[in-house]
Amino acid sequence: MPTADELLDFPALAGLDAEHRQLLADLAETVTLPPGERIFEEGQVADACWLIRTGRVTLDAGQPAGPRYVVQTLGPGDVLGWSWLVPPYRWQLGASAAEAVTAVRLDAAAMRAAAETDPAFGYPLLLGFVTALLPRLHGTRARLLDLYGNPRDR
């Protein structure tokens, strides 16, 4: 189990005070994932999220009649998994360890319950996760523009 102070290594949790970091640490476990391990599949129940300490994780999406394609690669300091935040709590993408990964795994149901019970915990937790999500959305937008170009240029 990680300590509350170790959670300070993750920018998404910077807004939590020491008491709330300890609450989160109590809901966490340190995990190691070997290269190639499938972490979750698109459509499965989103029951956790991971704070990546070391290694790389690829996010991928399926196509109706084709192979999966990599949408994004995550590394140390990144949060893996957002689908646990909103109903119906199903993964929108799949994820695999691209190389050996060490991460902090957080129990999603327990985090949601704690956030609902204690808004002084829930609000900074949600704000930190959403703030960390914004650069990822911008990265996805840039990737789409690279792949498909600007519609005005057609």
ChimeraX commands (.cxc) that place a marker at each C-alpha (Angstrom):
marker #1 position 0.00,0.00,0.00 radius 0.5
marker #1 position 1.41,3.42,-0.90 radius 0.5
marker #1 position 1.74,6.10,1.77 radius 0.5
marker #1 position -0.14,9.39,1.71 radius 0.5
marker #1 position 3.14,11.21,1.01 radius 0.5
marker #1 position 3.90,8.97,-1.98 radius 0.5
marker #1 position 0.64,10.10,-3.56 radius 0.5
marker #1 position 2.11,13.62,-3.78 radius 0.5
marker #1 position 4.14,12.30,-6.73 radius 0.5
marker #1 position 0.96,12.46,-8.83 radius 0.5
marker #1 position -0.11,15.93,-10.02 radius 0.5
marker #1 position -3.78,14.87,-10.15 radius 0.5
marker #1 position -3.76,14.52,-6.36 radius 0.5
marker #1 position -1.94,17.77,-5.53 radius 0.5
marker #1 position -5.16,19.44,-4.31 radius 0.5
marker #1 position -5.81,16.85,-1.61 radius 0.5
marker #1 position -4.81,17.65,1.97 radius 0.5
marker #1 position -2.86,15.13,4.06 radius 0.5
marker #1 position -6.00,13.62,5.63 radius 0.5
marker #1 position -7.61,13.03,2.24 radius 0.5
marker #1 position -4.40,11.66,0.75 radius 0.5
marker #1 position -4.36,9.18,3.63 radius 0.5
marker #1 position -7.97,8.25,2.89 radius 0.5
marker #1 position -6.98,7.60,-0.72 radius 0.5
marker #1 position -3.87,5.65,0.32 radius 0.5
marker #1 position -6.11,3.38,2.38 radius 0.5
marker #1 position -8.06,2.57,-0.82 radius 0.5
marker #1 position -4.90,1.84,-2.82 radius 0.5
marker #1 position -2.51,-0.98,-3.56 radius 0.5
marker #1 position 0.77,-1.04,-5.44 radius 0.5
marker #1 position 0.70,-3.37,-8.44 radius 0.5
marker #1 position 3.22,-4.53,-11.04 radius 0.5
marker #1 position 2.17,-5.46,-14.55 radius 0.5
marker #1 position 4.38,-7.39,-16.96 radius 0.5
marker #1 position 4.85,-6.22,-20.56 radius 0.5
marker #1 position 1.89,-7.17,-22.73 radius 0.5
marker #1 position -0.56,-7.66,-19.85 radius 0.5
marker #1 position -4.08,-6.56,-20.72 radius 0.5
marker #1 position -5.24,-4.20,-17.97 radius 0.5
marker #1 position -8.83,-3.75,-19.08 radius 0.5
marker #1 position -11.06,-4.18,-22.12 radius 0.5
marker #1 position -13.37,-1.69,-23.77 radius 0.5
marker #1 position -16.92,-2.23,-22.44 radius 0.5
marker #1 position -15.93,-3.94,-19.18 radius 0.5
marker #1 position -16.97,-2.51,-15.82 radius 0.5
marker #1 position -14.61,0.30,-14.81 radius 0.5
marker #1 position -13.79,-0.77,-11.27 radius 0.5
marker #1 position -10.43,0.95,-10.71 radius 0.5
marker #1 position -7.97,3.54,-11.89 radius 0.5
marker #1 position -4.19,3.46,-11.83 radius 0.5
marker #1 position -1.55,6.06,-11.08 radius 0.5
marker #1 position 1.47,5.09,-13.16 radius 0.5
marker #1 position 4.80,5.17,-11.33 radius 0.5
marker #1 position 7.05,3.48,-13.91 radius 0.5
marker #1 position 6.65,2.04,-17.38 radius 0.5
marker #1 position 4.29,2.74,-20.26 radius 0.5
marker #1 position 0.67,1.83,-20.96 radius 0.5
marker #1 position -1.09,2.01,-24.31 radius 0.5
marker #1 position -4.75,2.92,-24.66 radius 0.5
marker #1 position -6.44,1.34,-27.64 radius 0.5
marker #1 position -9.77,1.25,-29.44 radius 0.5
marker #1 position -11.36,-1.41,-31.55 radius 0.5
marker #1 position -12.76,-1.18,-35.04 radius 0.5
marker #1 position -15.85,-3.08,-36.22 radius 0.5
marker #1 position -13.92,-5.26,-38.66 radius 0.5
marker #1 position -10.30,-4.55,-37.98 radius 0.5
marker #1 position -7.45,-4.49,-35.51 radius 0.5
marker #1 position -7.26,-2.39,-32.38 radius 0.5
marker #1 position -5.36,0.87,-32.79 radius 0.5
marker #1 position -3.34,2.78,-30.21 radius 0.5
marker #1 position -5.02,6.03,-29.21 radius 0.5
marker #1 position -2.49,7.22,-26.65 radius 0.5
marker #1 position 0.53,6.12,-24.63 radius 0.5
marker #1 position 0.78,6.96,-20.93 radius 0.5
marker #1 position 3.79,7.03,-18.65 radius 0.5
marker #1 position 5.03,7.91,-15.17 radius 0.5
marker #1 position 2.83,10.40,-13.34 radius 0.5
marker #1 position -0.18,9.77,-15.59 radius 0.5
marker #1 position -3.59,8.58,-14.50 radius 0.5
marker #1 position -4.92,5.51,-16.29 radius 0.5
marker #1 position -8.68,5.19,-16.35 radius 0.5
marker #1 position -11.40,7.83,-16.28 radius 0.5
marker #1 position -14.51,5.79,-17.00 radius 0.5
marker #1 position -15.02,5.01,-13.31 radius 0.5
marker #1 position -16.02,8.66,-12.80 radius 0.5
marker #1 position -19.35,8.65,-14.66 radius 0.5
marker #1 position -22.17,6.16,-15.16 radius 0.5
marker #1 position -22.49,3.59,-16.60 radius 0.5
marker #1 position -18.90,2.99,-15.33 radius 0.5
marker #1 position -17.74,1.07,-18.43 radius 0.5
marker #1 position -14.32,1.38,-20.06 radius 0.5
marker #1 position -14.45,3.42,-23.26 radius 0.5
marker #1 position -11.06,2.11,-24.40 radius 0.5
marker #1 position -8.80,-0.87,-23.72 radius 0.5
marker #1 position -5.38,-0.74,-22.06 radius 0.5
marker #1 position -2.21,-2.84,-22.08 radius 0.5
marker #1 position 1.18,-2.60,-20.43 radius 0.5
marker #1 position 3.56,-1.65,-23.25 radius 0.5
marker #1 position 6.47,-2.39,-20.93 radius 0.5
marker #1 position 6.78,-3.41,-17.29 radius 0.5
marker #1 position 4.58,-1.10,-15.20 radius 0.5
marker #1 position 4.48,-0.26,-11.53 radius 0.5
marker #1 position 1.33,1.58,-10.53 radius 0.5
marker #1 position -0.96,2.50,-7.68 radius 0.5
marker #1 position -4.35,0.84,-8.20 radius 0.5
marker #1 position -7.31,2.69,-6.66 radius 0.5
marker #1 position -10.68,1.04,-5.98 radius 0.5
marker #1 position -13.25,3.03,-7.97 radius 0.5
marker #1 position -16.37,2.12,-5.99 radius 0.5
marker #1 position -14.67,3.00,-2.71 radius 0.5
marker #1 position -13.43,6.34,-4.13 radius 0.5
marker #1 position -16.90,7.23,-5.38 radius 0.5
marker #1 position -18.48,6.32,-2.03 radius 0.5
marker #1 position -15.90,8.40,-0.11 radius 0.5
marker #1 position -16.35,11.34,-2.50 radius 0.5
marker #1 position -20.14,11.25,-2.12 radius 0.5
marker #1 position -19.90,11.02,1.67 radius 0.5
marker #1 position -17.31,13.78,2.00 radius 0.5
marker #1 position -17.52,16.59,-0.58 radius 0.5
marker #1 position -14.39,18.17,0.94 radius 0.5
marker #1 position -12.61,15.06,-0.37 radius 0.5
marker #1 position -14.69,14.53,-3.51 radius 0.5
marker #1 position -14.45,18.00,-5.00 radius 0.5
marker #1 position -10.62,18.31,-4.99 radius 0.5
marker #1 position -10.34,14.68,-6.11 radius 0.5
marker #1 position -12.62,15.28,-9.09 radius 0.5
marker #1 position -11.00,18.63,-9.88 radius 0.5
marker #1 position -7.54,17.05,-9.86 radius 0.5
marker #1 position -8.61,14.22,-12.15 radius 0.5
marker #1 position -10.40,16.56,-14.58 radius 0.5
marker #1 position -7.42,18.92,-14.61 radius 0.5
marker #1 position -5.16,15.97,-15.48 radius 0.5
marker #1 position -7.60,14.90,-18.19 radius 0.5
marker #1 position -7.50,18.20,-20.12 radius 0.5
marker #1 position -4.01,17.75,-21.60 radius 0.5
marker #1 position -5.02,14.25,-22.68 radius 0.5
marker #1 position -8.05,15.63,-24.52 radius 0.5
marker #1 position -5.85,18.23,-26.23 radius 0.5
marker #1 position -3.40,15.47,-27.19 radius 0.5
marker #1 position -6.22,13.41,-28.68 radius 0.5
marker #1 position -7.42,16.45,-30.63 radius 0.5
marker #1 position -3.92,17.04,-32.01 radius 0.5
marker #1 position -3.65,13.36,-32.97 radius 0.5
marker #1 position -6.98,13.50,-34.81 radius 0.5
marker #1 position -5.88,16.62,-36.69 radius 0.5
marker #1 position -2.67,14.83,-37.67 radius 0.5
marker #1 position -4.62,11.81,-38.87 radius 0.5
marker #1 position -7.49,13.54,-40.63 radius 0.5
marker #1 position -6.32,17.09,-41.17 radius 0.5
marker #1 position -8.32,20.26,-40.75 radius 0.5
marker #1 position -11.77,20.00,-42.45 radius 0.5
marker #1 position -11.32,23.56,-43.78 radius 0.5
marker #1 position -8.29,22.39,-45.76 radius 0.5
marker #1 position -10.32,19.92,-47.82 radius 0.5
marker link #1:1,2 radius 0.2
marker link #1:2,3 radius 0.2
marker link #1:3,4 radius 0.2
marker link #1:4,5 radius 0.2
marker link #1:5,6 radius 0.2
marker link #1:6,7 radius 0.2
marker link #1:7,8 radius 0.2
marker link #1:8,9 radius 0.2
marker link #1:9,10 radius 0.2
marker link #1:10,11 radius 0.2
marker link #1:11,12 radius 0.2
marker link #1:12,13 radius 0.2
marker link #1:13,14 radius 0.2
marker link #1:14,15 radius 0.2
marker link #1:15,16 radius 0.2
marker link #1:16,17 radius 0.2
marker link #1:17,18 radius 0.2
marker link #1:18,19 radius 0.2
marker link #1:19,20 radius 0.2
marker link #1:20,21 radius 0.2
marker link #1:21,22 radius 0.2
marker link #1:22,23 radius 0.2
marker link #1:23,24 radius 0.2
marker link #1:24,25 radius 0.2
marker link #1:25,26 radius 0.2
marker link #1:26,27 radius 0.2
marker link #1:27,28 radius 0.2
marker link #1:28,29 radius 0.2
marker link #1:29,30 radius 0.2
marker link #1:30,31 radius 0.2
marker link #1:31,32 radius 0.2
marker link #1:32,33 radius 0.2
marker link #1:33,34 radius 0.2
marker link #1:34,35 radius 0.2
marker link #1:35,36 radius 0.2
marker link #1:36,37 radius 0.2
marker link #1:37,38 radius 0.2
marker link #1:38,39 radius 0.2
marker link #1:39,40 radius 0.2
marker link #1:40,41 radius 0.2
marker link #1:41,42 radius 0.2
marker link #1:42,43 radius 0.2
marker link #1:43,44 radius 0.2
marker link #1:44,45 radius 0.2
marker link #1:45,46 radius 0.2
marker link #1:46,47 radius 0.2
marker link #1:47,48 radius 0.2
marker link #1:48,49 radius 0.2
marker link #1:49,50 radius 0.2
marker link #1:50,51 radius 0.2
marker link #1:51,52 radius 0.2
marker link #1:52,53 radius 0.2
marker link #1:53,54 radius 0.2
marker link #1:54,55 radius 0.2
marker link #1:55,56 radius 0.2
marker link #1:56,57 radius 0.2
marker link #1:57,58 radius 0.2
marker link #1:58,59 radius 0.2
marker link #1:59,60 radius 0.2
marker link #1:60,61 radius 0.2
marker link #1:61,62 radius 0.2
marker link #1:62,63 radius 0.2
marker link #1:63,64 radius 0.2
marker link #1:64,65 radius 0.2
marker link #1:65,66 radius 0.2
marker link #1:66,67 radius 0.2
marker link #1:67,68 radius 0.2
marker link #1:68,69 radius 0.2
marker link #1:69,70 radius 0.2
marker link #1:70,71 radius 0.2
marker link #1:71,72 radius 0.2
marker link #1:72,73 radius 0.2
marker link #1:73,74 radius 0.2
marker link #1:74,75 radius 0.2
marker link #1:75,76 radius 0.2
marker link #1:76,77 radius 0.2
marker link #1:77,78 radius 0.2
marker link #1:78,79 radius 0.2
marker link #1:79,80 radius 0.2
marker link #1:80,81 radius 0.2
marker link #1:81,82 radius 0.2
marker link #1:82,83 radius 0.2
marker link #1:83,84 radius 0.2
marker link #1:84,85 radius 0.2
marker link #1:85,86 radius 0.2
marker link #1:86,87 radius 0.2
marker link #1:87,88 radius 0.2
marker link #1:88,89 radius 0.2
marker link #1:89,90 radius 0.2
marker link #1:90,91 radius 0.2
marker link #1:91,92 radius 0.2
marker link #1:92,93 radius 0.2
marker link #1:93,94 radius 0.2
marker link #1:94,95 radius 0.2
marker link #1:95,96 radius 0.2
marker link #1:96,97 radius 0.2
marker link #1:97,98 radius 0.2
marker link #1:98,99 radius 0.2
marker link #1:99,100 radius 0.2
marker link #1:100,101 radius 0.2
marker link #1:101,102 radius 0.2
marker link #1:102,103 radius 0.2
marker link #1:103,104 radius 0.2
marker link #1:104,105 radius 0.2
marker link #1:105,106 radius 0.2
marker link #1:106,107 radius 0.2
marker link #1:107,108 radius 0.2
marker link #1:108,109 radius 0.2
marker link #1:109,110 radius 0.2
marker link #1:110,111 radius 0.2
marker link #1:111,112 radius 0.2
marker link #1:112,113 radius 0.2
marker link #1:113,114 radius 0.2
marker link #1:114,115 radius 0.2
marker link #1:115,116 radius 0.2
marker link #1:116,117 radius 0.2
marker link #1:117,118 radius 0.2
marker link #1:118,119 radius 0.2
marker link #1:119,120 radius 0.2
marker link #1:120,121 radius 0.2
marker link #1:121,122 radius 0.2
marker link #1:122,123 radius 0.2
marker link #1:123,124 radius 0.2
marker link #1:124,125 radius 0.2
marker link #1:125,126 radius 0.2
marker link #1:126,127 radius 0.2
marker link #1:127,128 radius 0.2
marker link #1:128,129 radius 0.2
marker link #1:129,130 radius 0.2
marker link #1:130,131 radius 0.2
marker link #1:131,132 radius 0.2
marker link #1:132,133 radius 0.2
marker link #1:133,134 radius 0.2
marker link #1:134,135 radius 0.2
marker link #1:135,136 radius 0.2
marker link #1:136,137 radius 0.2
marker link #1:137,138 radius 0.2
marker link #1:138,139 radius 0.2
marker link #1:139,140 radius 0.2
marker link #1:140,141 radius 0.2
marker link #1:141,142 radius 0.2
marker link #1:142,143 radius 0.2
marker link #1:143,144 radius 0.2
marker link #1:144,145 radius 0.2
marker link #1:145,146 radius 0.2
marker link #1:146,147 radius 0.2
marker link #1:147,148 radius 0.2
marker link #1:148,149 radius 0.2
marker link #1:149,150 radius 0.2
marker link #1:150,151 radius 0.2
marker link #1:151,152 radius 0.2
marker link #1:152,153 radius 0.2
marker link #1:153,154 radius 0.2
view
